[in-house]
Amino acid sequence: MAKQAIVNGAGINDVVRILSPAGTGRKIGVRRVYNRIFAIEKALLAIERAQLRKWRQKEIDEGFERRHHLAHDDIVIGVNRETSAERRITQLNISATADVPSGYVFRLGA
């Protein structure tokens, strides 16, 4: 239930409530939640950079001539950032650019 709420629709205050230790009366701060999100993002970007270096080195070793076949998509998503009773939809605009043959994502921006 908690994982599903966090991934699918809980607002930041709901996430704080879900992640706070039960029965202690203590709760984690919003800043800590965001710091954890940013730390995960930083780790994922480091993995992405390592994979890109490996991919480039493989191309160099194989004498591969780099040619890109790019795919680009713009997506608009409506997100409810409030409660289920009080719906306020926030529009998120997302752009993605990827290399078709490798699947490498060059850009993912909001």
SULLINDA-V454589 format. One record per residue. N is the residue number from 1. PSI is psi in whole degrees, 0 to 359 (999 if undefined). Layout:
N&PSI + N&PSI
This chain:
1&312 + 2&316 + 3&316 + 4&319 + 5&318 + 6&317 + 7&321 + 8&346 + 9&2 + 10&140 + 11&170 + 12&323 + 13&326 + 14&321 + 15&316 + 16&314 + 17&317 + 18&320 + 19&348 + 20&146 + 21&126 + 22&142 + 23&3 + 24&342 + 25&357 + 26&152 + 27&150 + 28&157 + 29&159 + 30&321 + 31&319 + 32&320 + 33&312 + 34&321 + 35&321 + 36&319 + 37&315 + 38&325 + 39&319 + 40&317 + 41&318 + 42&318 + 43&318 + 44&323 + 45&324 + 46&319 + 47&317 + 48&316 + 49&320 + 50&319 + 51&323 + 52&317 + 53&317 + 54&317 + 55&316 + 56&319 + 57&321 + 58&319 + 59&318 + 60&314 + 61&326 + 62&358 + 63&34 + 64&132 + 65&123 + 66&123 + 67&133 + 68&137 + 69&101 + 70&145 + 71&138 + 72&141 + 73&141 + 74&131 + 75&141 + 76&123 + 77&137 + 78&125 + 79&132 + 80&109 + 81&6 + 82&212 + 83&171 + 84&333 + 85&324 + 86&95 + 87&121 + 88&107 + 89&126 + 90&130 + 91&128 + 92&128 + 93&124 + 94&136 + 95&138 + 96&137 + 97&129 + 98&156 + 99&125 + 100&309 + 101&319 + 102&337 + 103&3 + 104&129 + 105&115 + 106&322 + 107&133 + 108&107 + 109&150 + 110&999
